Amino acid sequence: METVPPLEQAVVQPLSKRLKHATREQHESVDRSIMALRPFDDLEGYARFLRVQQGFQQRCLPIYRHPRLADWISDLTLRCRYAAVVRDCQDLGVDAEQWQKADGAAPLREALPHLLGWLYVNEGSNLGAAFLFKRAAELGLSASHGARHLAPSDEGRGLHWRNFTQQLDAIPLPEADIAQVIGGAKEAFACVEALARPLVR
């Protein structure tokens, strides 16, 4: 009797690739929500965009201060953009304090996998900010005035992102935790949409 050879073990994608695939629709929806603010029509539109950015970065601030997450992501605290976006708001006289409350935004949970999902979304937004940074420059904004939080890091966007995903993908997580990471990422995208929705003109 002929024996059937065992099936080859399925190749498991890195967590960063799984997150990208699992959140593609949410990512595209957020892109549409941001552009609906007409952020680069004029400085008034950019101010709307800044309020969303400040609200989201403020919400993510505890993630960048989390000691357990810092054990996994070595340069975690250096990646935080909250101070930069606050200075951008100050540059343009944008009062973002009123946007501390995110209507309809999901609360941050304390579970580490959930926080990793939020972190993935925020770090990914930094990678995708190259286009936004160029558009902001058309309004006279720069890495030293009004668009600090969109500026690339000293090492460049590509390397900055690769360093993050390498650390993310190296975290040993069971499948149940990975589901929580994906859930956290989807909630982070939903938070951005909730922040943008009241500002659409």
C-alpha positions, 0 to 999 in steps of 0.5 A, a space after each residue: 500500500 502506497 503511503 501518502 507523504 505528510 502535508 508540508 507545514 503551512 508557512 505562517 506569515 509574520 505578525 506585521 503582514 497579517 495585520 496589514 492584510 486583516 486591516 486593509 479595509 479599515 485602513 482604506 476607510 481611515 484614508 478616506 475619512 482624513 481626506 474628507 477633512 480637506 486637510 491641504 486646501 488651506 490652514 483651516 483644513 489642516 487645523 482640522 487634521 491636527 485636531 484628529 492627530 492630536 486626539 489620536 496621539 494623546 490617546 496613544 501616549 500611555 502605550 509609549 510609556 508602557 514598561 512591558 511594551 518597552 521590553 519588546 520594542 527597545 526604542 518605544 519611548 523615542 517613537 512617541 509623536 505626542 509632544 511634536 503634534 502638541 507643538 504643531 498645534 501651538 504653532 498654528 494656534 489650534 486649541 486641541 484640548 477640546 478634542 481630548 474626548 473622542 466621541 464613539 472611540 473605543 477605550 484602550 484596554 490594558 491587555 498587551 496584545 490589544 495595545 500592540 495593535 494600536 501601536 502598529 496602527 500609529 507606527 504605520 501612520 508614520 510610514 504613510 506620512 511621507 505624502 502628507 508631509 509633502 502636502 503640508 509643505 505646500 501650505 508653508 509648513 515644515 519639520 520645524 513649524 506646524 508639521 513636526 509630527 509628520 516629519 521623518 525620523 533621522 534614520 528615515 521612514 523605511 528603516 524606522 518602519 523596518 526596525 519596528 516590524 522586526 521587533 514586532 514580528 519577533 514577539 512570541 505570541 500565541 494565536 489567541 493573542 494575535 487575534 487580540 492584536 488584530 482587534 486592537 488595530 481595528 479599534 485604533 483605526 475606528 478611533 481615528 474615524 471617530 475623531 475625524 467624523 465631527 470635523 468633516 465639512 
